[in-house]
Amino acid sequence: MALSDSSHIAKILIAEDDPGIRVSLTRALTFQNYDVIAVNDGAKALEAVDEFNPDLVILDVSMPYVDGLTACRLIRQKHQSLPILMLTARHEVSDRVAGLDAGADDYVVKPFALEELSARLRSMLRRTLVPSDTANLVVSDLVLDLRARTAHRGQRELILTKTEFDLLEILMTNAGIVLERDVLYDRIWGFNFETGSRSLDVYIGYLRRKTEEGGEPRVLHTIRGVGYVVRPPTDSDWQIQE
């Protein structure tokens, strides 16, 4: 299903320097009724993001002129909520974490199955839609506006990437309930990561830094060996910060 809503065909930008992968992926996604544009280097990808205004970007890590990680960082600076999927031939966890640090929402390791990549795309695109009657989520002074996709801690706006926003939304929707790691992986990335993946930990760290940047007490807590929970700070938590 390539429709991101009832009237909009999702636009996907592919940046891949391998002509075989680029052509086959373009054909496959076009057949799935996506509106696809493909380029062969990172510099062209940066231009195409502004010209094509895609709903999702697929970036290869190793590309000429501007590599995928650099392109991802530059795109993320201008487009906080644009979904970005990285393609990489590197299997090390540190390489994948580098992609997440650059602002990617997800990654796929080459060689990949088209069915898996398509499932990742559908999951990422689904999370860009918000029902028109959805209310704000509020936990203490932390407010998430789902329609505008903005977040505030008191009067301070939090600049969140798409994955950070989605993760915080799930945790705040279930405020006070401990969500297991496997549940969060499945809800955010649409599949179960391999044992030992640090992707979730990386994003939890990002959210903690951003929600506590102004000296506010912690609302995002780790339940060791289980998962994570968002809950309002107690009076003593506020006093400690003062």
MARBA-3410 file (N, C-alpha, C, O; in Angstrom, 1 decimal):
242
0.9,-1.2,0.0,0.0,0.0,0.0,0.9,1.2,0.0,1.6,1.5,1.0 ~ 0.8,2.0,-1.0,1.7,3.2,-1.2,1.1,4.5,-0.8,1.7,5.5,-0.9 ~ -0.2,4.4,-0.5,-0.9,5.7,-0.2,-0.7,6.1,1.2,-1.0,5.3,2.1 ~ -0.2,7.3,1.5,0.1,7.7,2.8,-1.2,8.3,3.4,-1.3,8.5,4.6 ~ -2.2,8.7,2.6,-3.5,9.0,3.0,-4.4,8.8,1.9,-4.0,8.2,0.9
-5.7,9.2,2.0,-6.7,8.8,1.0,-6.4,9.5,-0.4,-7.0,9.0,-1.4 ~ -5.6,10.5,-0.4,-5.5,11.2,-1.7,-4.1,11.4,-2.1,-3.8,12.1,-3.2 ~ -3.1,11.0,-1.4,-1.7,11.3,-1.6,-0.9,10.0,-1.9,-0.9,9.1,-1.0 ~ -0.2,9.9,-3.0,0.7,8.9,-3.3,2.1,9.3,-2.7,2.6,10.3,-3.0 ~ 2.6,8.4,-1.9,3.9,8.7,-1.2,5.0,8.9,-2.2,5.2,8.1,-3.1
5.8,9.9,-2.0,6.9,10.2,-2.9,8.2,9.7,-2.2,8.5,10.1,-1.0 ~ 9.0,8.9,-2.9,10.2,8.4,-2.3,11.4,8.8,-3.1,11.4,8.7,-4.3 ~ 12.4,9.3,-2.4,13.7,9.7,-3.1,14.7,8.6,-2.8,14.9,8.3,-1.6 ~ 15.3,8.0,-3.8,16.4,7.0,-3.6,17.7,7.6,-4.1,17.8,8.1,-5.2 ~ 18.7,7.5,-3.2,20.1,8.0,-3.5,21.0,6.8,-3.4,21.3,6.4,-2.2
21.4,6.2,-4.5,22.2,5.0,-4.5,23.1,5.0,-5.7,22.6,5.2,-6.8 ~ 24.4,4.8,-5.5,25.3,4.9,-6.6,25.5,3.6,-7.4,26.0,3.6,-8.5 ~ 25.0,2.5,-6.8,25.1,1.2,-7.5,23.9,1.2,-8.5,22.8,1.1,-8.1 ~ 24.2,1.2,-9.8,23.1,1.3,-10.8,22.2,0.1,-10.8,21.0,0.2,-11.0 ~ 22.7,-1.1,-10.5,21.8,-2.3,-10.4,20.8,-2.2,-9.3,19.6,-2.4,-9.5
21.2,-1.8,-8.1,20.3,-1.6,-7.0,19.4,-0.5,-7.2,18.2,-0.6,-6.9 ~ 19.9,0.7,-7.7,19.1,1.8,-8.0,18.0,1.6,-9.0,16.8,1.9,-8.7 ~ 18.3,0.9,-10.1,17.2,0.6,-11.1,16.2,-0.4,-10.6,15.0,-0.2,-10.7 ~ 16.7,-1.5,-9.9,15.8,-2.5,-9.5,14.9,-2.0,-8.4,13.7,-2.3,-8.3 ~ 15.4,-1.2,-7.5,14.6,-0.6,-6.4,13.6,0.4,-6.9,12.5,0.4,-6.5
14.0,1.2,-7.9,13.1,2.1,-8.5,11.9,1.4,-9.2,10.8,1.8,-9.0 ~ 12.2,0.4,-9.9,11.2,-0.4,-10.6,10.2,-1.1,-9.6,9.0,-1.0,-9.7 ~ 10.8,-1.7,-8.5,10.0,-2.4,-7.6,9.1,-1.4,-6.8,7.9,-1.7,-6.6 ~ 9.6,-0.2,-6.4,8.7,0.7,-5.6,7.7,1.4,-6.5,6.6,1.7,-6.1 ~ 8.1,1.6,-7.8,7.1,2.2,-8.7,6.0,1.2,-9.0,4.8,1.6,-9.1
6.3,-0.1,-9.1,5.3,-1.1,-9.2,4.4,-1.1,-8.0,3.2,-1.5,-8.2 ~ 4.9,-0.8,-6.8,4.1,-0.7,-5.6,3.3,0.6,-5.5,2.7,0.8,-4.5 ~ 3.3,1.4,-6.6,2.5,2.6,-6.7,3.1,3.7,-5.9,2.4,4.6,-5.4 ~ 4.4,3.7,-5.6,5.1,4.9,-5.1,5.5,5.8,-6.2,5.8,5.4,-7.3 ~ 5.6,7.1,-5.9,6.1,8.1,-6.8,7.6,8.2,-6.5,8.0,8.7,-5.5
8.5,7.7,-7.4,9.9,7.5,-7.1,10.8,8.4,-8.0,10.5,8.6,-9.2 ~ 11.8,9.0,-7.4,12.9,9.6,-8.1,14.2,9.1,-7.6,14.3,8.8,-6.4 ~ 15.1,8.8,-8.5,16.4,8.2,-8.1,17.6,9.0,-8.5,17.6,9.5,-9.7 ~ 18.6,9.1,-7.7,19.8,9.9,-8.0,21.0,9.0,-7.6,20.8,8.0,-6.9 ~ 22.2,9.3,-8.1,23.3,8.4,-7.9,24.4,9.0,-7.0,25.5,8.4,-6.9
24.2,10.1,-6.4,25.2,10.6,-5.4,24.5,11.5,-4.4,23.4,11.9,-4.5 ~ 25.3,11.7,-3.3,24.7,12.5,-2.2,24.4,14.0,-2.5,23.5,14.5,-2.0 ~ 25.2,14.6,-3.4,25.0,16.0,-3.8,23.7,16.1,-4.5,22.9,17.1,-4.2 ~ 23.4,15.2,-5.4,22.1,15.3,-6.1,21.0,15.0,-5.2,19.9,15.5,-5.3 ~ 21.2,14.1,-4.2,20.1,13.8,-3.2,19.7,15.1,-2.4,18.6,15.3,-2.2
20.7,15.9,-2.0,20.4,17.1,-1.3,19.6,18.1,-2.2,18.7,18.7,-1.7 ~ 19.9,18.2,-3.5,19.1,19.0,-4.4,17.7,18.5,-4.6,16.8,19.2,-4.6 ~ 17.6,17.2,-4.7,16.3,16.5,-4.9,15.4,16.7,-3.8,14.2,16.7,-4.0 ~ 15.9,16.7,-2.6,15.0,16.8,-1.4,14.3,18.1,-1.5,13.1,18.2,-1.2 ~ 14.9,19.2,-1.8,14.3,20.5,-2.0,13.4,20.6,-3.2,12.3,21.2,-3.1
13.8,20.0,-4.3,13.0,20.1,-5.5,11.8,19.1,-5.5,10.7,19.4,-6.0 ~ 12.0,17.9,-5.0,11.0,16.8,-5.1,10.1,16.8,-3.9,9.0,16.3,-4.0 ~ 10.6,17.3,-2.7,9.8,17.3,-1.5,9.2,15.9,-1.2,8.0,15.7,-1.1 ~ 10.1,15.0,-1.0,9.7,13.6,-0.8,9.1,13.3,0.6,9.2,14.1,1.5 ~ 8.3,12.3,0.7,7.7,11.8,1.9,8.7,10.9,2.7,8.5,10.7,3.9
9.7,10.4,2.0,10.7,9.5,2.6,11.9,9.5,1.7,11.8,9.5,0.5 ~ 13.1,9.3,2.4,14.3,9.3,1.6,15.1,8.0,2.0,15.2,7.6,3.1 ~ 15.6,7.4,0.9,16.4,6.2,1.1,17.8,6.6,0.7,18.1,7.0,-0.5 ~ 18.8,6.5,1.6,20.2,6.9,1.3,21.2,5.8,1.5,21.2,5.1,2.5 ~ 22.0,5.6,0.5,23.1,4.6,0.6,24.2,5.3,1.4,24.4,6.5,1.2
24.9,4.6,2.2,26.0,5.2,3.0,27.1,5.6,2.2,27.6,6.7,2.3 ~ 27.6,4.7,1.3,28.8,5.0,0.5,28.4,5.5,-0.9,28.0,4.8,-1.8 ~ 28.5,6.9,-1.1,28.2,7.5,-2.3,29.3,8.6,-2.6,29.9,9.1,-1.7 ~ 29.5,8.9,-3.9,30.5,9.9,-4.3,30.0,11.3,-4.0,28.8,11.6,-3.8 ~ 31.0,12.2,-3.9,30.8,13.6,-3.7,30.3,14.0,-2.3,31.1,14.6,-1.6
29.2,13.5,-2.0,28.7,13.7,-0.6,28.2,12.3,-0.1,27.3,11.7,-0.7 ~ 28.8,11.7,0.9,28.5,10.4,1.4,27.1,10.4,2.1,26.6,11.5,2.4 ~ 26.6,9.2,2.3,25.2,9.1,2.8,25.1,9.7,4.2,24.0,10.3,4.6 ~ 26.1,9.5,5.1,26.0,10.0,6.5,26.0,11.5,6.5,25.2,12.2,7.2 ~ 26.8,12.1,5.6,26.9,13.6,5.6,25.5,14.1,5.0,25.0,15.1,5.5
25.1,13.5,3.9,23.8,13.9,3.3,22.7,13.8,4.4,21.8,14.6,4.4 ~ 22.7,12.7,5.2,21.6,12.5,6.2,21.7,13.7,7.2,20.6,14.2,7.5 ~ 22.9,14.0,7.7,23.0,15.1,8.6,22.5,16.4,8.1,21.8,17.2,8.7 ~ 22.8,16.7,6.8,22.4,18.0,6.2,20.9,18.0,5.9,20.3,19.1,6.1 ~ 20.3,16.9,5.5,18.9,16.8,5.3,18.2,17.0,6.7,17.2,17.7,6.8
18.7,16.4,7.7,18.0,16.4,9.0,18.1,17.8,9.6,17.2,18.2,10.3 ~ 19.1,18.6,9.3,19.2,20.0,9.8,18.0,20.8,9.3,17.5,21.7,10.0 ~ 17.5,20.5,8.0,16.5,21.3,7.4,15.1,20.7,7.5,14.1,21.4,7.5 ~ 15.1,19.4,7.7,13.8,18.6,7.7,13.8,17.7,8.9,14.2,16.5,8.8 ~ 13.3,18.2,10.0,13.4,17.4,11.3,12.5,16.1,11.2,12.9,15.1,11.8
11.4,16.1,10.6,10.5,15.0,10.6,10.5,14.1,9.4,9.7,13.2,9.3 ~ 11.3,14.4,8.4,11.3,13.6,7.2,11.9,12.3,7.4,13.1,12.2,7.9 ~ 11.2,11.2,7.1,11.7,9.8,7.4,12.9,9.5,6.5,12.9,9.8,5.3 ~ 14.0,9.0,7.1,15.2,8.7,6.3,15.6,7.2,6.6,15.8,6.8,7.8 ~ 15.8,6.4,5.6,16.2,5.0,5.7,17.6,4.9,5.1,17.8,5.3,3.9
18.5,4.4,5.8,19.9,4.2,5.3,20.1,2.8,4.8,19.6,1.8,5.4 ~ 20.8,2.7,3.7,21.3,1.4,3.1,22.8,1.3,3.4,23.5,2.2,3.0 ~ 23.2,0.2,3.9,24.6,0.0,4.2,25.1,-1.4,4.0,24.3,-2.3,4.2 ~ 26.3,-1.6,3.5,26.9,-2.9,3.4,27.6,-3.3,4.6,28.2,-4.4,4.7 ~ 27.7,-2.4,5.6,28.4,-2.7,6.8,27.5,-3.4,7.9,26.4,-2.9,8.1
28.1,-4.4,8.5,27.3,-5.2,9.4,27.5,-4.9,10.9,26.8,-5.3,11.8 ~ 28.6,-4.1,11.2,28.9,-3.8,12.5,27.9,-2.9,13.2,27.4,-2.0,12.5 ~ 27.6,-3.1,14.5,26.7,-2.3,15.2,27.1,-0.9,15.2,26.3,0.0,15.1 ~ 28.4,-0.6,15.4,28.9,0.7,15.4,28.6,1.5,14.2,28.4,2.7,14.2 ~ 28.7,0.8,13.0,28.4,1.5,11.7,26.9,1.9,11.7,26.5,2.9,11.2
26.0,1.0,12.2,24.6,1.3,12.2,24.3,2.4,13.1,23.4,3.3,12.8 ~ 24.9,2.4,14.3,24.7,3.5,15.2,25.1,4.8,14.7,24.5,5.9,14.9 ~ 26.2,4.8,13.8,26.6,6.0,13.2,25.5,6.6,12.3,25.4,7.8,12.2 ~ 24.8,5.7,11.6,23.7,6.2,10.8,22.6,6.8,11.7,22.0,7.8,11.3 ~ 22.3,6.2,12.8,21.3,6.8,13.7,21.7,8.1,14.3,20.9,9.0,14.4
23.0,8.2,14.6,23.6,9.4,15.1,23.5,10.5,14.1,23.3,11.7,14.4 ~ 23.6,10.2,12.8,23.5,11.2,11.7,22.1,11.6,11.5,21.8,12.6,10.8 ~ 21.1,11.0,12.1,19.7,11.4,12.0,18.8,10.5,11.3,17.6,10.8,11.0 ~ 19.3,9.3,10.9,18.5,8.3,10.2,17.4,7.7,11.1,17.7,7.6,12.3 ~ 16.3,7.3,10.6,15.2,6.7,11.4,15.4,5.2,11.4,14.9,4.5,12.3
16.0,4.6,10.4,16.1,3.2,10.3,17.2,2.9,9.3,17.7,3.8,8.6 ~ 17.6,1.6,9.2,18.6,1.2,8.3,18.4,-0.2,7.9,17.8,-1.0,8.6 ~ 18.9,-0.5,6.7,18.8,-1.9,6.1,20.2,-2.3,5.6,20.9,-1.5,5.0 ~ 20.6,-3.5,5.9,21.9,-4.0,5.6,21.8,-4.7,4.3,21.0,-5.6,4.1 ~ 22.8,-4.4,3.3,22.8,-5.1,2.1,23.6,-6.5,2.3,24.5,-6.6,3.1
23.2,-7.5,1.5,22.0,-7.5,0.6,20.7,-7.7,1.4,20.7,-8.3,2.5 ~ 19.7,-7.1,0.9,18.4,-7.1,1.7,17.3,-7.7,0.8,17.4,-7.8,-0.4 ~ 16.3,-8.2,1.5,15.1,-8.7,0.8,14.1,-7.6,0.5,13.9,-6.8,1.4 ~ 13.6,-7.5,-0.7,12.7,-6.4,-1.0,11.5,-6.4,-0.1,11.0,-5.3,0.2 ~ 11.0,-7.6,0.3,9.9,-7.6,1.2,10.1,-6.9,2.5,9.3,-6.2,3.0
11.3,-7.1,3.0,11.7,-6.5,4.3,11.8,-5.0,4.2,11.3,-4.2,5.0 ~ 12.5,-4.5,3.1,12.6,-3.1,2.9,11.2,-2.5,2.7,11.0,-1.4,3.2 ~ 10.4,-3.1,1.9,9.0,-2.6,1.7,8.2,-2.5,3.0,7.5,-1.5,3.2 ~ 8.4,-3.4,3.9,7.7,-3.4,5.2,8.2,-2.2,6.0,7.5,-1.6,6.7 ~ 9.5,-2.0,6.0,10.1,-0.9,6.7,9.5,0.4,6.2,9.2,1.3,7.0
9.5,0.6,4.9,8.9,1.8,4.3,7.5,2.0,4.7,7.1,3.1,5.1 ~ 6.7,1.0,4.7,5.3,1.1,5.0,5.1,1.5,6.5,4.3,2.4,6.8 ~ 6.0,0.9,7.4,5.9,1.3,8.8,6.3,2.7,9.0,5.7,3.4,9.8 ~ 7.3,3.2,8.3,7.8,4.6,8.5,6.8,5.6,8.0,6.5,6.6,8.6 ~ 6.1,5.2,6.9,5.1,6.2,6.3,3.9,6.2,7.1,3.2,7.2,7.3
3.5,5.0,7.7,2.3,5.0,8.6,2.4,6.0,9.7,1.5,6.6,10.2 ~ 3.7,6.1,10.3,3.9,6.9,11.5,3.9,8.4,11.2,3.9,9.2,12.1 ~ 3.8,8.7,9.9,3.7,10.2,9.6,2.3,10.7,9.6,2.1,11.9,9.5 ~ 1.3,9.8,9.7,-0.1,10.2,9.7,-0.6,10.3,11.1,-0.4,9.4,11.9 ~ -1.4,11.3,11.3,-2.1,11.5,12.7,-3.5,11.8,12.4,-3.9,12.6,11.7
-4.4,11.0,13.1,-5.9,11.3,13.0,-6.2,12.7,13.3,-5.6,13.3,14.2 ~ -7.1,13.3,12.6,-7.4,14.7,12.7,-8.0,15.1,14.1,-8.0,16.2,14.5 ~ -8.6,14.0,14.8,-9.3,14.3,16.1,-8.4,13.9,17.2,-8.9,13.9,18.4 ~ -7.1,13.7,17.0,-6.2,13.3,18.1,-5.9,14.5,19.0,-5.5,15.5,18.5 ~ -5.9,14.3,20.3,-5.6,15.4,21.2,-4.2,15.4,21.5,-3.4,14.5,21.2
-3.7,16.5,22.2,-2.4,16.5,22.7,-2.1,15.5,23.8,-3.0,15.1,24.5 ~ -0.9,15.1,23.9,-0.5,14.2,25.0,0.3,15.1,26.0,1.2,15.9,25.7 ~ -0.1,15.0,27.3,0.5,15.8,28.3,0.9,15.0,29.5,0.1,14.2,30.1 ~ 2.2,15.1,29.9,2.7,14.5,31.1,3.5,15.5,31.9,4.5,15.9,31.5 ~ 2.9,16.0,33.0,3.4,17.1,33.7,3.6,18.3,32.8,2.6,18.7,32.2
4.8,18.9,32.7,4.9,20.0,31.8,5.5,19.7,30.4,5.8,20.5,29.6 ~ 5.4,18.3,30.1,5.8,17.9,28.8,4.6,17.7,27.9,3.7,16.9,28.3 ~ 4.6,18.4,26.8,3.4,18.4,25.9,3.8,18.0,24.5,4.7,18.6,24.0 ~ 3.0,17.1,24.0,3.2,16.6,22.6,2.0,17.0,21.8,0.9,16.4,22.0 ~ 2.2,17.8,20.8,1.1,18.2,19.9,1.2,17.2,18.7,2.0,17.4,17.8
0.3,16.3,18.6,0.4,15.3,17.5,0.0,15.8,16.1,0.5,15.3,15.1 ~ -0.9,16.8,16.1,-1.2,17.3,14.8,-0.1,18.2,14.2,0.2,18.1,13.0 ~ 0.5,19.0,15.0,1.6,19.9,14.6,2.9,19.2,14.7,3.9,19.7,14.1 ~ 2.9,18.0,15.3,4.2,17.3,15.6,5.2,18.2,16.2,6.4,18.2,15.7 ~ 4.8,18.8,17.3,5.7,19.6,18.1,5.7,19.2,19.5,4.8,18.5,20.0
6.8,19.5,20.2,6.9,19.1,21.6,7.5,20.2,22.4,8.3,21.0,21.9 ~ 7.0,20.4,23.6,7.4,21.4,24.5,7.6,20.9,25.9,6.9,20.0,26.4 ~ 8.6,21.4,26.6,8.8,21.1,28.0,8.7,22.5,28.7,9.6,23.3,28.7 ~ 7.5,22.7,29.3,7.1,24.1,29.7,7.0,25.0,28.5,6.3,24.7,27.6 ~ 7.8,26.1,28.5,7.8,27.0,27.4,8.9,26.7,26.4,9.0,27.4,25.4
9.7,25.8,26.7,10.8,25.4,25.8,10.4,24.4,24.8,9.9,23.3,25.1 ~ 10.6,24.7,23.5,10.3,23.8,22.4,11.5,22.8,22.3,12.6,23.1,22.4 ~ 11.1,21.5,22.1,12.0,20.5,21.9,12.1,20.2,20.4,11.1,19.9,19.7 ~ 13.3,20.2,19.8,13.4,19.9,18.4,13.7,18.4,18.3,14.8,18.0,18.6 ~ 12.7,17.7,17.8,12.8,16.2,17.7,12.9,15.7,16.3,12.2,16.3,15.4
13.6,14.7,16.1,13.6,14.0,14.8,12.3,13.2,14.7,11.6,13.0,15.7 ~ 12.0,12.6,13.6,10.8,11.8,13.4,10.8,10.6,14.4,9.8,10.4,15.0 ~ 11.9,9.9,14.4,11.9,8.7,15.3,11.8,9.1,16.8,11.2,8.4,17.6 ~ 12.5,10.2,17.2,12.4,10.6,18.5,11.0,11.0,18.9,10.5,10.7,20.0 ~ 10.3,11.7,18.0,8.9,12.1,18.2,8.0,10.8,18.4,7.2,10.7,19.3
8.2,9.9,17.5,7.4,8.6,17.5,7.6,7.9,18.8,6.6,7.3,19.3 ~ 8.8,7.8,19.2,9.2,7.0,20.4,8.5,7.7,21.6,8.0,7.1,22.5 ~ 8.7,9.0,21.7,8.1,9.8,22.8,6.6,9.7,22.8,5.9,9.6,23.8 ~ 6.0,9.7,21.6,4.5,9.5,21.5,4.0,8.2,22.1,3.1,8.2,22.9 ~ 4.7,7.1,21.8,4.3,5.8,22.3,4.5,5.8,23.8,3.6,5.3,24.5
5.5,6.3,24.3,5.8,6.3,25.8,4.8,7.2,26.5,4.3,6.8,27.6 ~ 4.5,8.4,25.9,3.5,9.3,26.6,2.1,8.7,26.5,1.3,8.9,27.4 ~ 1.8,8.1,25.4,0.4,7.5,25.2,0.2,6.4,26.3,-0.9,6.2,26.8 ~ 1.3,5.8,26.7,1.2,4.7,27.8,1.9,5.2,29.0,2.5,4.4,29.7 ~ 1.7,6.5,29.4,2.3,7.1,30.6,2.0,6.3,31.8,0.9,5.9,32.0
3.0,6.0,32.6,2.9,5.2,33.8,2.9,3.7,33.6,3.0,3.0,34.6 ~ 3.0,3.3,32.3,3.1,1.9,32.0,4.5,1.6,31.5,5.0,2.2,30.6 ~ 5.1,0.5,32.1,6.4,0.2,31.6,6.3,-0.6,30.3,5.6,-1.7,30.3 ~ 6.9,-0.1,29.3,6.9,-0.8,28.0,8.2,-1.5,27.8,9.3,-1.0,27.9 ~ 8.1,-2.8,27.4,9.3,-3.6,27.2,10.0,-3.2,26.0,9.4,-2.7,25.0
11.3,-3.5,26.0,12.1,-3.1,24.8,11.6,-3.7,23.5,11.6,-3.0,22.5 ~ 11.3,-5.0,23.5,10.8,-5.7,22.3,9.5,-5.0,21.8,9.4,-4.9,20.5 ~ 8.7,-4.5,22.7,7.5,-3.8,22.2,7.8,-2.5,21.5,7.3,-2.2,20.5 ~ 8.8,-1.8,22.1,9.2,-0.5,21.5,9.9,-0.7,20.2,9.6,0.0,19.2 ~ 10.7,-1.7,20.1,11.4,-2.0,18.8,10.3,-2.3,17.7,10.4,-1.8,16.6
9.3,-3.1,18.1,8.3,-3.5,17.1,7.5,-2.3,16.7,7.1,-2.2,15.5 ~ 7.1,-1.5,17.7,6.2,-0.4,17.4,6.9,0.7,16.6,6.3,1.4,15.7 ~ 8.2,0.9,16.8,8.9,2.0,16.2,9.5,1.6,14.8,9.3,2.3,13.8 ~ 10.2,0.4,14.8,10.8,0.0,13.6,10.1,-1.1,12.8,10.4,-1.4,11.7 ~ 9.0,-1.6,13.4,8.1,-2.5,12.6,8.7,-3.9,12.5,8.2,-4.7,11.8
9.7,-4.2,13.3,10.3,-5.6,13.3,11.2,-5.7,14.5,11.4,-4.7,15.2 ~ 11.6,-6.9,14.8,12.5,-7.2,16.0,13.9,-7.1,15.6,14.4,-7.8,14.7 ~ 14.6,-6.2,16.2,16.1,-6.1,16.0,16.8,-7.3,16.5,16.3,-8.0,17.3 ~ 18.0,-7.5,16.0,18.8,-8.6,16.5,19.2,-8.3,18.0,19.3,-7.2,18.4 ~ 19.4,-9.4,18.7,19.8,-9.3,20.1,21.1,-8.4,20.2,22.0,-8.6,19.4
21.1,-7.5,21.1,22.3,-6.7,21.3,22.3,-5.3,20.6,23.2,-4.6,20.8 ~ 21.2,-5.1,19.8,21.2,-3.8,19.2,21.1,-2.7,20.2,20.4,-2.8,21.2 ~ 21.7,-1.6,19.9,21.7,-0.4,20.8,20.9,0.7,20.3,20.9,1.8,20.8 ~ 20.1,0.5,19.2,19.4,1.6,18.6,18.4,2.2,19.5,18.3,3.5,19.6 ~ 17.7,1.4,20.3,16.7,2.0,21.2,17.4,2.8,22.3,17.0,3.9,22.7
18.5,2.3,22.8,19.3,3.0,23.9,19.8,4.4,23.3,19.8,5.4,24.1 ~ 20.2,4.4,22.1,20.7,5.6,21.5,19.6,6.7,21.5,19.8,7.8,21.9 ~ 18.4,6.3,21.1,17.3,7.3,21.0,16.7,7.7,22.4,16.3,8.8,22.6 ~ 16.7,6.7,23.3,16.4,7.1,24.7,17.3,8.2,25.2,16.9,9.1,25.9 ~ 18.6,8.0,24.9,19.6,9.0,25.3,19.4,10.3,24.7,19.5,11.4,25.4
19.0,10.3,23.4,18.7,11.6,22.7,17.5,12.3,23.4,17.6,13.5,23.7 ~ 16.5,11.5,23.7,15.3,12.1,24.3,15.5,12.6,25.7,15.0,13.7,26.1 ~ 16.3,11.9,26.5,16.7,12.4,27.8,17.4,13.7,27.8,17.1,14.6,28.5 ~ 18.4,13.8,26.9,19.2,15.1,26.8,18.2,16.2,26.4,18.4,17.3,26.9 ~ 17.3,16.0,25.5,16.5,17.1,25.0,15.4,17.4,26.0,15.1,18.6,26.2
14.8,16.4,26.7,13.8,16.7,27.7,14.3,17.3,29.0,13.6,17.9,29.8 ~ 15.6,17.1,29.2,16.2,17.6,30.5,17.2,18.7,30.3,17.9,19.1,31.2 ~ 17.3,19.2,29.0,18.3,20.2,28.7,18.2,21.5,29.5,19.2,22.2,29.8 ~ 16.9,21.8,29.9,16.7,23.1,30.6,16.8,22.9,32.1,16.4,23.7,32.9 ~ 17.3,21.7,32.6,17.5,21.4,34.0,16.2,20.8,34.6,16.1,20.7,35.8
15.2,20.4,33.8,14.0,19.9,34.3,14.3,18.4,34.8,15.2,17.8,34.4 ~ 13.4,18.0,35.8,13.6,16.7,36.3,13.2,15.6,35.3,12.4,15.9,34.3 ~ 13.7,14.4,35.5,13.5,13.3,34.5,12.1,12.8,34.5,11.5,12.6,35.5 ~ 11.6,12.6,33.3,10.3,12.0,33.1,10.4,10.7,32.4,9.4,9.9,32.4 ~ 11.5,10.4,31.7,11.7,9.2,31.0,12.7,8.3,31.8,13.9,8.6,31.9
12.2,7.2,32.3,12.9,6.3,33.2,13.2,5.0,32.6,12.4,4.4,31.9 ~ 14.3,4.4,33.0,14.7,3.0,32.7,14.3,2.1,33.8,14.6,2.3,34.9 ~ 13.6,1.0,33.4,13.3,-0.1,34.4,14.3,-1.2,34.0,14.0,-1.9,33.0 ~ 15.3,-1.3,34.7,16.4,-2.2,34.4,15.9,-3.6,34.1,15.2,-4.2,34.9 ~ 16.4,-4.1,32.9,16.0,-5.5,32.6,14.6,-5.7,32.0,14.3,-6.8,31.6
13.9,-4.5,31.9,12.5,-4.6,31.4,12.3,-3.7,30.2,12.1,-4.1,29.1 ~ 12.4,-2.4,30.5,12.1,-1.4,29.4,12.1,0.0,29.9,13.0,0.4,30.7 ~ 11.2,0.8,29.4,11.2,2.3,29.7,9.7,2.7,30.1,8.8,2.1,29.6 ~ 9.7,3.8,30.8,8.4,4.4,31.2,8.5,5.9,31.3,9.5,6.4,31.8 ~ 7.4,6.6,30.9,7.3,8.0,31.1,6.3,8.2,32.2,5.2,7.7,32.2
6.7,9.0,33.2,5.8,9.3,34.3,6.2,10.7,34.9,7.3,11.1,34.8 ~ 5.2,11.4,35.5,5.4,12.7,36.0,6.5,12.7,37.1,6.5,11.7,37.9 ~ 7.3,13.7,37.2,8.2,13.8,38.3,7.5,14.1,39.6,6.4,14.7,39.6 ~ 8.1,13.6,40.7,7.5,13.9,42.0,7.9,15.3,42.5,8.8,15.9,41.9 ~ 7.3,15.7,43.6,7.7,17.0,44.2,9.2,17.1,44.5,9.9,18.1,44.3
9.7,15.9,45.1,11.1,15.9,45.4,12.0,16.0,44.2,13.1,16.5,44.3 ~ 11.6,15.4,43.1,12.3,15.5,41.8,12.5,17.0,41.4,13.6,17.4,41.0 ~ 11.4,17.8,41.5,11.5,19.2,41.2,12.4,19.9,42.1,13.2,20.8,41.7 ~ 12.4,19.6,43.4,13.2,20.3,44.4,14.7,20.0,44.2,15.5,20.9,44.4 ~ 15.0,18.8,43.8,16.4,18.5,43.6,17.0,19.3,42.4,18.2,19.7,42.5
16.2,19.7,41.5,16.7,20.4,40.3,16.8,21.9,40.6,17.5,22.6,39.9 ~ 16.2,22.4,41.7,16.2,23.8,41.9,17.4,24.3,42.6,17.6,25.4,42.9
END
